[in-house]
Amino acid sequence: MVAAVFHLPAEAEAPAPAHAASAPAARTPVRPDTEARPIRAPLDFSAFWLRVLPPLMGFGLLLLVWEMVALRSEGSFPAPVETWKQAVEVFSDPFYSNGPNDQGVGWNVLSSLQRVALGFGLAALVGIPAGFAIGRFNFLARMFNPLISLLRPVSPLAWLPIGLLVFKGANPAAIWTIFICSIWPMIINTAVGVQRVPQDYMNVARVLNLSEWKIVTKILFPAVLPYMLTGVRLAVGTAWLVIVAAEMLTGGVGIGFWVWDEWNNLNVKNILIAIFVIGIVGLVLELALVRLATAFTFEEVKS
């Protein structure tokens, strides 16, 4: 016969005799489990200052140089404090409208963004499919590469008189200039992306007898998307640079025209404000497209 010995837990032990009630057994005090608490890492102030301090020093250097130039100009060039006061006044009502040639900075920025969107959208509709075709077929690459190499280095503003002659209007000519300067980065980057697709993928598609549409949508497009988004980012940056110069020449409502109009009025403060506005809008566009490109970019897993 096998005897089994069971040990009751402390809570289930038999009660002690009556004479032992006055002297309870000493128990080990229950201490909280300190090991389960998460240990907080100390704050790394060095990394924080390395992230914050250099930009602050850069802006401080800019303001110092700006102040020195203002002092040497003896009042002809506005100082940072004067420009700040003017900026507060300008942005207190950015969407006023006193006629076609007297509108707030907000309307001018929106008009420039509208032209950029139209010209850039047309360039994307033409440039991205053209890049796929040039990268996919060697005959088309040999056919169009000399033309692209010839026309791409031409200054975008050199195309503005052609637009004025053909479209008979300043606004279509500005959109045409945006189109012609935005199309090259998208064609080139998309074509390079298609040409860098591994040949093994294409061999599998040939074995499976996939149609050209399935090759483009299932194989080429996912692989080429990071290259395509890089071309889009470069095209938007170029378009925003060009629209300012184009609007200076064509007139009308726009941030470029606003800069030129303020120069004619000898209002240097508003010109400096416009420079910062152009830079901030360009920076926002750049960051948005970088975030978009990062979201759709993948890294190959190496075994």
C-alpha positions, 0 to 999 in steps of 0.5 A: 500500500502506497502512502501519499503525504499531502502538505496543506497550504498555510491558509488550510492548516488545522487550527492551533490548540486553545492554549496556543492561541495567545502565542501565534506563530511568527510569520515571514512578512510579505514583501511586495515584489520589487523585481516586477517593477519596470526600471526607467532608463535615465533621460538622455539629455545629450541626445536631446541637445544634439537634436535641438541645439544645432538647428537653434544655432543655425537660426541664430547665426542666420539672424546674426548675419541678417542683423549685421547686414541691416546695420551696415545698410543704414536703414535700407535693409530691414532688420529681423525685428522690423520684418517680424512686426510686418509679418504679424501685420501681413498674416493678421488678414492673409485673405483680403482682396481689394481687386485682382492686383491687391490680394493677401498672401494667402490667396497668392500662395493658393493660386501658386499651389493650384498652378503647381497641382495642375502642371504636376498632375498633367506631368504625372499622367504623361510621365509615369506611363512613359517611364514604364514604357521606356523602362519596359521596352528596349526599343522605346528606350533607345528611341527616347533617351537621346530626346530626354538627354537633349531636352532635360538640361534646358532651363524651365523658363526657356519654355515659357515663351513657347507657352505664351506663343502657343496658349495665348495666356499667362496662366496656361503658359505657367502651367505648361512650364510646370508640366515640362519641368516636372515630367523629366524626373518622373520619366527617368526615375520610373524607367530606372526602377523598371530596368532594375527589377530582377530578371528572375521576376520577369522569367517567372512571369514568362513561365506563367504566361502572364499578360502584360497588364498583370506584369505591370500591376503585379510585378513592376508596379510594387517594385518600381513604386519607391523609384516612382515616388522619388521622381514625384518628390523631385518633380514637386520640388522643381515645380515649386521653384519654377512657379515663382520665377514664372509668375514674376514674368507672367504676372497675375495672382501668385506668390511670385507675382507678389514678390515682384509687385512688392519689389516695384513698391520697394517694400523689402519687408514683404519680399523677405516675408515672401521668401520665408513663405516660399521656403516653408511651403516647399519644406512642407511639400518635401516632408509630406512626400518624403513621409509618403515615400517612406511609407511605401518603401520596403527593404529586402530581407537578406537571409 
